[in-house]
Amino acid sequence: MSTVATFEIRHDRILGPDGKLEGEAPPFARDRDKLVALYRWMVLTRAFDAKAVALQRTGRLGTFASSIGQEAVNIGVADAMAPEDVLLPSFREHGAQLVRGVTMRELLVYWGGDERGSDFAGPREDFPVCIPVGTHAPHAAGVALAFKLRNEARVAVCIFGDGATSRGDVYEAMNVAGVWALPVVFISNNNQWAISVPRKAQTAAETLAQKAIAAGFEGRQVDGNDIVAVRQATAEALDKARRGGGPTLIEALTYRLGDHTTVDDASRYRDDEEVGRRWKEEPIARLRTHLAAAHGWGKAEEEALIAACAAEVEEATEAYLTTEPEPPEAMFDHMYEELPAELVRQRAALLGQE
Amino acid sequence: MARRRVKSETSAGTGELTLVEAVQRALARAMEEDETVILLGEDIGVDGGVFRATDGLIARFGADRVRDTPLAEALIGGLPVGLAAMGFRPVAEIQFMGFIYPVLDQIVNHAARLRNRTRGRLSCPMVLRAPYGGGIHAPEHHSESMEAMFAHIPGLRVVIPSSPAKAYGLLLAAIRDPDPVIFLEPKRVYRATREAVVDEGSALPLDRCFTVRDGADVTLVSWGAMLKETLEAAEMLAGDGVEAEVLDVATLKPLDMETILESVRKTGRCIIVHEAPLTGGFGAEIAARLAGEGLMHLVAPVERVAGWDTVMPLLRLEGQYMPSPQRIVAAVRRVLEYA
């Protein structure tokens, strides 16, 4: 017998649950302004999530998937990206989209049932959310191939959940990314639950990160509630991809503190005790503890930041609620670059013009 | 399968080409005129594709633009979506109809929707090529005709050439089109016939039915490989003094109903011929439209001559599955009985 292959999966945590930096921290982890900026994005995202759920509960938004508890993955990943990179999110990456320049109003417009919410004014080449789980992974490979063919130092960043790693398309995308050494970073936002199916029932693999090993490239794991580790691992993967080093899969271990969506009731399948325990590890409190201990973050600053985020969310909500609906014919107007005659006829029929 | 070398120059000129050679010429022409055209698929590189539709193209355009993918059909459907959104014009090949189903997810959920769901911010100018249909004694899962499935999907164009010249012109149009196009190639016709093809980069319209035979007594509507049986039936009928008008639908979606109606206004009778199973086949759409818009012009019921509602048989029985000229003639005789 001889061993022909072995693998190791590294796990990184830089900011521990007690809010203390462990081991070697990257320079940005000692930069108060940077940490406050990251903290602000996370707080804003949580305020946005809470507002969106409230809007849904009061009949003013469609079904919504809250990202509560997963802010560090969202913000850490997107903050590490360059503006010219392309984000391909799943449907629970509001924070990442906000950092990329998608507005809260646009997100609300989309989740409120209006396609214009995906016509981002900011990141024009970022993909819209992907609802069919994992089906956007091949798109990320295609985007990355486009960059590679044009010799552009840009990277595609694809975020999907733990459940998506069971899907064939995710493997097909990772596999080709490995073969062609594509500039793509896959992020598995492992929140432990695919609706009601826990991580352990999803795969017998010890880590999701190791699925990259089969595709021939690096898979690594980070504490997904540690924004420093998430941002650093993503930055390293982006840098590698930009230099022609090919893809990376980062498994970020976090937890879905909320229901799957506003039409889900997680108490049907998981214990409150587990959720309560996980609340003690959540990412925002962790960074706040660190800011307070290491950078003198105080009550006044905290209150001012929370008030500012709340005001921003209110302003976006107002802008959303006063957005006029599209005229009905809008459903036809972007089906093709040029509307075929049959659709011209149907469009007229919709408008009662025939 | 016999290996045939195809001349890989696309110098302008007229040549007698087979349909698969015409496909290769159109691909080469498109790649020459537009460097964003990228080919993707299994065995399309050095091997030139299982039917040799991409023969010689890797030598001319390089492995960056003629890319052998891993054996992964969902990827072959999804990768072009990312490429197209970033400004490329990918042309993906699926080897046989039976392997196209993993691609459907990508086509239905993404390719066909991207423009609409981003309100025009991103679009998907991709072409998905696949051979379809029976009659070449291929193995199981190789011979189906599932065009109606694609024609049902909003946001697509569905194109089926019937001849080398149509394959050349329609494929060029498909590649130049700003929206996703499903391009189904009748593999029974790949090498069955040669036709003069002017390789000068002229495209054919993607919203037009073609009248391939004039006649005043009955309209025969067909597409792809079935044009052969349909034209044979028309010749048999002509021997008896019945002149059939034969239409090649060519682009199923969007459907040029006007040309069909114009013919039926003249003939009053219509037979639709397709190889796909009868129920829910694309003939049903045409028949329904005739029953509406065309009713006042009809003097006889519309008939469909189609594949049976069975699983496509393996090679020993496929001849009995495919609509024959005799079945078409019999249908015409039935509708001619109505005064």
Interface residues (C-beta under 8 A of the other chain):
Chain A: V86 L88 E115 R116 S118 D119 F120 R124 E125 F127 P128 P132 T135 H136 A137 P138 H139 A140 A141 G142 V143 A144 L145 A146 F147 L149 A156 G168 D169 E172 A173 N175 V176 V179 A330 M331 H334 M335 Y336 E337 E338 P340 A341 E342 L343
Chain B: I38 D64 T69 P70 A72 A74 L75 G77 G78 L79 P80 V81 G82 L83 A84 A85 M86 G87 F88 P90 P102 D105 Q106 N109 H110 R115 N116 R117 T118 R119 G120 R121 L122 S123 P154 G155 P178 D179 D207 P254 L255 M257 E258
